[in-house]
Amino acid sequence: MDTVLSGIRSTGNLHLGNYYGALRNFIRMQHENSCYFFIADYHSLTTHPDPKQLHENVKDILCEYLAAGIDPNVATIYVQSDLKEVTELYLMLNMHAYMGELAKTSSFKEKARKQPENVNAGLLTYPTLMAADILIHNADKVPVGKDQEQHLEMTRRFARRFNNFYNVEFFKEPQAYNFGQELIKIPGLDGSGKMGKSEGNCIYLCDDPKVIEKKVKRALTDAGPTTHNSVKPDCIENLFTILNVVSSKEVVQHFEDKWNTCEIRYGDLKKQLAADIIAVTNPIRERYNDIRDNEAYLHQVATEGAEKARENAQKTMRGVREIMGFKSF
Ligand code: TRP
């Protein structure tokens, strides 16, 4: 059985793109692998979140994961900062991570450009913290999007470097988890290619139905087709892409036909789209509302998850300390 690890930064709620991208597949495969699912709250510190908000952000994501179907009796779900071993491994890996390679990481360069007033060392060493998350469990596989591939590549490099330097076969080189099919990429409602929290074009899994209706109503459209069977512009293609995911085949066909004969009414399309998004997200929203204030349950899930994760992490750290030459008096 493979060890699979997935993490998400606690900097925003889960949206349709997260769900249909990795999360839904992850929920399916939690039964076939030994899965770790964690909330990367240390990573969220690079942008200096408001201390009053930090815990709420973590709680939101925890509830959303659980509501979406991550089963704490099957997968190990935990909060990164509950696993202090990660910070120790991060420190050690940083001694073998070099300024040059860290500074030329795409994500670092992009962040440094976006927040020039806050190019902190945590931003620079983001990839070593991520490597520590992965290597602490010696994960075989990590489901990552395109934007995280370079980080995974660096994790492999850090693992290899550690093994070579100390002449051991200790860390495994983690591979990208491939769900065996093209990942569904959910586009934004603003005509852009991707739904993303930094794009501000998201429908969140736990958005209120009224909010979903409003957002879909406001989605970008054009003046409508003028010739039969024409190619759809991006903004319309995007709406159809989402429709394809949330609606029945008949519904999709109905609107395809209307498009092809130039009889489509975007108002109708949006109404249907909103209704179907609400229908697929309804069970998640209900479950979320059920558990969001159940402190006892959340405490139990987070504590048990951290305990399970810690067993593994402590074993790894005992090995690392021994290899590097640490000894207790
Ligand atoms: N960097 C990831 C993101 O921004 C989150 C993350 C942190 C992660 N550590 C990880 C993902 C380890 C996978 C494995 O989405």
Boltz pocket constraint, residues with backbone or C-beta under 6 A from the ligand:
constraints:
  - pocket:
      binder: B
      contacts: [[A, 5], [A, 6], [A, 7], [A, 8], [A, 9], [A, 40], [A, 43], [A, 129], [A, 130], [A, 133], [A, 134], [A, 142], [A, 143], [A, 144], [A, 148]]
      max_distance: 6.0
